[in-house]
């Protein structure tokens, strides 16, 4: 069901510690997460280098546990906002185009979970998206389609998709609308015995919104840095800031000043 980590900070944060070196780093989660699953179906890292508007993205269908390119990319990235993701494929082939995160203009998106009943749900979602926007879809995953659905909802509210919105509350409102729609469409359908799971990360390079829906998601805020991860990463000593769970059915927003607010879906 994938594992992910994201950082929002006032200053650039090196990715190597969280991805390679800290206790329970993302590469070790790719080997075996807390539930006993591995995530060897690809990886991706996306990051913003201010003042550049659009994010950089590196993705590969290789196994992050053994791929030297994953380590090289992790040691290269130091940015104020970045996402990383390791994939356990449920929908879509093991190809680079199906690896997270996905990018469009200034927008960056990753998903931990599965849109169940996707063979029926997918065409319904496609019909809601402007064909000119949907033409930018490159892969076949449920996750990328949800990304373009979020962008379509933003476009309908008057947002210019080639520029940041910068308003995390507005982003959370749009994400909540999409989450409720997906919940209705997938109600009663399961994947390998489990319900649909919609842990989303969405950023415009200024703000970030993360959702938790039927899956694990944690966050920690310290030293003008907010870290969001599927599982806690790093030490748990008395000196460290404790990780907190995002309540199921909530969204966490982070603004450009690293201020955090929880919103119910």
N, C-alpha and C positions, 0 to 999 in steps of 0.2 A: 504493500500500500504506500510505499515511498517514505522517505524521511527528508526533512528540510531544515534549514537554518537561515535566518535573516538578521541583519544588523542595520540599525539607524543610529548615527552618531553625529556629534558636532564636528569631529575631526576624523580623518581617515583611520580606519581600523584594519590591521593586517588580518587576512583570512586564515592564515596557516594554523594558528593556535586552535581555533574552533573546528577546522576541517581536518587537521592532521595530528595535532600534538596533545591537546587537552584530554583529560579523562573522558571517555565516551564521546570522542570526537566523531564527526560525521562519517569519516572513512571507516571507523570501527563499527558504527551503526550499520553501514552497508554490509559488513561481514555478518552481523547478528544484532538486531535491535532488541528492545526490552521484551518484545513478544515472541522472539525466537525466529523472526523472518530475516532473510538476507535481501539485499537490494542491489543486484548486480547487472541490471538491465540498462545501464546508462547513467550519465551524470551531466550536470550543467552548473555553471556559475555565471551570474549576471551582476554587473556593477556600474555605478555612475561615477564619472570623474568630473567634478565640477571644474569649470563652468560648462562642460559639454552637456547638451540637452538629452541626447539619446544614450541609452545604456550600451555597454559592451556586453556581449554574450559569447561564451565558449561552451559548446555542448558536444557530447560524444556518446555513442551507444556502447562504448567499452565499459568494462567493469572497473569502478572506481577503486576497488580493493587492490587491483594489480596494475592499473593503467598509470604509467609514468607521467602522462600528460595531465592527469588530474592533480598529481602532486605539484607539477611545474606550474599549473594555473593557480593552484591554491597559494603557492609561495609568491606568485606575481601580484596578486590582488591586494591592494590596500586602499580602501575607499570609504566614504562616509555612509553610503548605502550600498549593500550588496546582498544577494540571495545565493544560496547553494542548495542543490537537490540531488538525491540519488534515487533511482527509479526501480520500482518493482512493477513490471508492466502488467496491466490488466486489460487495457483497451489500446490497440495499435501495435504495429510491428516494432521490433527493436532496431530503430533507425535514429539518426541524429535529429531529424525533424520532429520526432515524437518525444524528445528529451526536454525537460524543463530547465530553466525558466523560458517563457515565451516573451517576445518583445514586439512592440509596435509603436513607432514614434518614441515618446518619452516613457511609455508604459512598460512595466515589467510584471510578470505574473507567474506564479507557481501553485501547484495543487498537490495536496496529500490526501488521497482517497480515490473513490470511483463513483461515477454517475451510473447507477444501476439501470437496467432496462434500456441501455444506450441505443440498441438497434431501433427501438421505437421512439425514444426521446430525442435522439440526434436530429432526425428530419424536422421535428417540431421546432427545435431550437434554431436550426438553419433558416427556416422560413421567417424567423423574426429578425434576422440580421440583414442589413442592406447588402445586396450582392457585391457592390464595389468594395465594401469593407471585408466581406467574407472571402473575396478573391485573394486576400493576403494570407489566408490560412495555408500552411505548408505541410502539415502532418495530418494524421487521422485520429488523434486522441480525443476523448471526451473533454480533457482538460483544456486543450487549445480552443475548442469550440466554446466552452464556457468563458474563456478569456475574451473572445470576440463578442459574445453576448453581453458581457459587462461593458465593453467599449460601446456597443450599440446603445445600451441604456444610457450611458454617459452622453453620447452624441444627441440623443433625443431630449436631454435636459439642457441642451445648448452648449455643452462643453466642446471646446476645440481639441480634437484628438492629437493635434501636433504640438500641443503646449501643456504644461502641467496645470492641474486644477489647483493644487496647493491647499485644498480644504479637506482635511480628513473626515470631517463630519458628513460632507456631501458625498464623498467616496463611500462611506459606511452606509448611507441611505441607499445608494445604488446597489451595493453588495447585498444588503438585506433584502431588497426587492428580488434579486436574482436567487438568493438562497431560498426564499419562501416558494418561489416558482419551482425550483428544482425539487424541493421537498414534496410538493404536490404531485409532480410528474413521476417521481420515483417511489412514492408511497407504496409499501407492500412488496416491493421488489428487492431482492438481495443478491449479492455477489459472493459466491462461495460461503453462503450462510450468514453473511454480514450485511447490515443495512448500508444505504448510500452514505458516503462520507465526503464532506465538503470543507476541508481545511484549506482556505485560500490565502495567498499573499498577493497584494496588489500595491504597486508604488508608481508614482509619476515623477520620481526623482526628487521630490520635495517632502511628501508625506507618505505614509504607509498605513494600510488597513489589513488586518489578519482576522480570519474567522476560524472558529472551532465548531465543527458539526459532526458529532458521533465519532470523534477521533481524539488523540492526545495532542495537546498543544500547551507549551509553557513559555513564560517570559521572565525577563530580569532587567531591571533598570539600575544602572550604577555609573557614576563618573561621566555624565552626559552621553551615555551609550545605552541603547535598548537592544536586547538580543531576544529573538523569538526562535524557538526550536521545537521540533517534535518531541525530543527528550532533553532533559537537562544535560548540559555539557560543562565540564570543568570541575573544580574542587567544590566541596561543600563544607569548608572549614568555618569556624565561628567568625572569622574576619570577612568572609565573602558575603555578598548580598544573596539571600535565598531566592531560588527560583519559585515562581508562582504559576499555578495552573490558570489558563484562560477558562472560565466556566463554559460548559457545553451549551451551545446556543447563543454565545456572545461573540462580539467582535471587539478587537483591540485596535485603537487608532493611535498613531504616533505622528506628531507634527514635526516641523523643521527644528523646533527647540527641544525635541525629545520628551515632550509632554505626552503622557499616556492617558487614555480614557477608554473605559469599557462601555460598550453599547449592546443592549439586547437586540437579537435579530427580530 
